[in-house]
Each structure stands twice: as structure tokens, then as C-alpha cells.
Amino acid sequence: MDASSNITPQETRNALRMLYRNDRETNLQKALLHALSDDLKPLNKRGAWNPSSLLVLLVVLCIAVAGVFVYFTIGRPHV
């Protein structure tokens, strides 16, 4: 078999990159944004990303827990 007719590994990599370029599941950043975005309305009127309400609740809860931890370890005077 003639070696010039074979496809090189680099040509295969380039072809796969072109094929999967717009696939959301193969791009980690796009997959994370899709997983953390609001299911009903992922973009607002200006085209900006809307986070999931569950994600916002989780962040607020983590901040509250961190605040309670800081209050009881540093802020509260010891009796």
C-alpha cells in the first residue's frame, strides 16, 4: 500500500477538531456554563448568562455558613 495515500495522525486530529468544535459536550467550559445556567431562560435580554437559581441559593448558603463560622471563631468574645 502506498504511504502517501494514508491519512496522517495530524490530519485525523484536525478533522476531529473541526467535527467537534461546536459540540457543547466536548468543550469543558461550554458544558459547565450549560450545566450551571438557568434551565428556563439561560440568557437575559442583553445576551448575558443567567445562573441557575439553585446555584445562587448554594452560594448564598455558603456565604452564610462562612459568616457564622467567622462569628463563632473570631468575632464572639469568649466568656
KEDRENZA-620326 format. One record per residue (C-alpha): residue number from 0; residue in three letters; y, z, x. Coordinates in Angstrom, 3 decimals. Layout:
+-----+-----+----------+----------+----------+
:   i :  aa :       c2 :       c3 :       c1 :
+-----+-----+----------+----------+----------+
: NUM : ala :        Y :        Z :        X :
...
+-----+-----+----------+----------+----------+
# end
This chain:
+-----+-----+----------+----------+----------+
:   i :  aa :       c2 :       c3 :       c1 :
+-----+-----+----------+----------+----------+
:   0 : met :    0.000 :    0.000 :    0.000 :
:   1 : asp :    3.453 :   -0.871 :    1.263 :
:   2 : ala :    5.539 :    2.204 :    2.175 :
:   3 : ser :    8.830 :    0.559 :    1.192 :
:   4 : ser :    7.771 :    0.337 :   -2.463 :
:   5 : asn :    7.108 :    4.090 :   -2.728 :
:   6 : ile :    9.709 :    6.437 :   -4.125 :
:   7 : thr :   11.044 :    8.935 :   -1.628 :
:   8 : pro :   11.336 :   12.646 :   -2.428 :
:   9 : gln :   15.127 :   12.403 :   -2.249 :
:  10 : glu :   15.163 :    9.618 :   -4.852 :
:  11 : thr :   12.949 :   11.756 :   -7.077 :
:  12 : arg :   15.278 :   14.765 :   -6.708 :
:  13 : asn :   18.323 :   12.636 :   -7.547 :
:  14 : ala :   16.593 :   11.161 :  -10.599 :
:  15 : leu :   15.614 :   14.636 :  -11.859 :
:  16 : arg :   19.143 :   15.971 :  -11.324 :
:  17 : met :   20.547 :   13.079 :  -13.363 :
:  18 : leu :   17.944 :   13.658 :  -16.085 :
:  19 : tyr :   18.503 :   17.409 :  -16.427 :
:  20 : arg :   22.248 :   17.502 :  -15.748 :
:  21 : asn :   23.251 :   18.062 :  -19.382 :
:  22 : asp :   20.242 :   20.173 :  -20.359 :
:  23 : arg :   21.549 :   23.651 :  -21.183 :
:  24 : glu :   18.299 :   25.453 :  -20.422 :
:  25 : thr :   18.112 :   24.232 :  -16.830 :
:  26 : asn :   21.631 :   25.390 :  -15.908 :
:  27 : leu :   21.756 :   29.183 :  -15.487 :
:  28 : gln :   25.481 :   29.501 :  -16.181 :
:  29 : lys :   25.293 :   27.428 :  -19.368 :
:  30 : ala :   22.161 :   29.290 :  -20.502 :
:  31 : leu :   23.842 :   32.686 :  -20.054 :
:  32 : leu :   27.022 :   31.596 :  -21.843 :
:  33 : his :   24.931 :   30.239 :  -24.704 :
:  34 : ala :   22.836 :   33.433 :  -24.919 :
:  35 : leu :   25.893 :   35.727 :  -24.906 :
:  36 : ser :   28.098 :   33.653 :  -27.201 :
:  37 : asp :   28.652 :   34.263 :  -30.893 :
:  38 : asp :   25.955 :   32.523 :  -32.919 :
:  39 : leu :   28.168 :   31.609 :  -35.864 :
:  40 : lys :   31.269 :   30.444 :  -34.014 :
:  41 : pro :   30.742 :   30.035 :  -30.234 :
:  42 : leu :   34.233 :   28.575 :  -29.659 :
:  43 : asn :   37.560 :   29.594 :  -31.157 :
:  44 : lys :   40.324 :   27.259 :  -32.333 :
:  45 : arg :   41.635 :   26.699 :  -28.803 :
:  46 : gly :   38.173 :   25.965 :  -27.415 :
:  47 : ala :   37.777 :   29.293 :  -25.621 :
:  48 : trp :   34.442 :   31.105 :  -25.542 :
:  49 : asn :   33.804 :   33.825 :  -28.151 :
:  50 : pro :   31.485 :   36.613 :  -27.016 :
:  51 : ser :   28.787 :   37.912 :  -29.317 :
:  52 : ser :   29.776 :   40.924 :  -31.415 :
:  53 : leu :   26.675 :   42.714 :  -30.135 :
:  54 : leu :   27.860 :   42.151 :  -26.566 :
:  55 : val :   31.297 :   43.573 :  -27.394 :
:  56 : leu :   29.685 :   46.608 :  -29.041 :
:  57 : leu :   27.472 :   47.159 :  -25.999 :
:  58 : val :   30.469 :   47.034 :  -23.623 :
:  59 : val :   32.445 :   49.492 :  -25.770 :
:  60 : leu :   29.455 :   51.836 :  -25.912 :
:  61 : cys :   29.010 :   51.698 :  -22.118 :
:  62 : ile :   32.705 :   52.485 :  -21.595 :
:  63 : ala :   32.445 :   55.433 :  -24.000 :
:  64 : val :   29.365 :   56.797 :  -22.226 :
:  65 : ala :   31.080 :   56.408 :  -18.842 :
:  66 : gly :   34.145 :   58.247 :  -20.190 :
:  67 : val :   32.044 :   61.143 :  -21.479 :
:  68 : phe :   30.230 :   61.317 :  -18.138 :
:  69 : val :   33.507 :   61.425 :  -16.196 :
:  70 : tyr :   34.934 :   64.044 :  -18.563 :
:  71 : phe :   31.984 :   66.402 :  -18.176 :
:  72 : thr :   31.601 :   65.928 :  -14.407 :
:  73 : ile :   35.219 :   65.763 :  -13.162 :
:  74 : gly :   37.718 :   66.393 :  -15.944 :
:  75 : arg :   36.463 :   69.532 :  -17.637 :
:  76 : pro :   37.392 :   72.835 :  -15.975 :
:  77 : his :   34.404 :   74.996 :  -15.118 :
:  78 : val :   34.225 :   78.371 :  -16.816 :
+-----+-----+----------+----------+----------+
# end
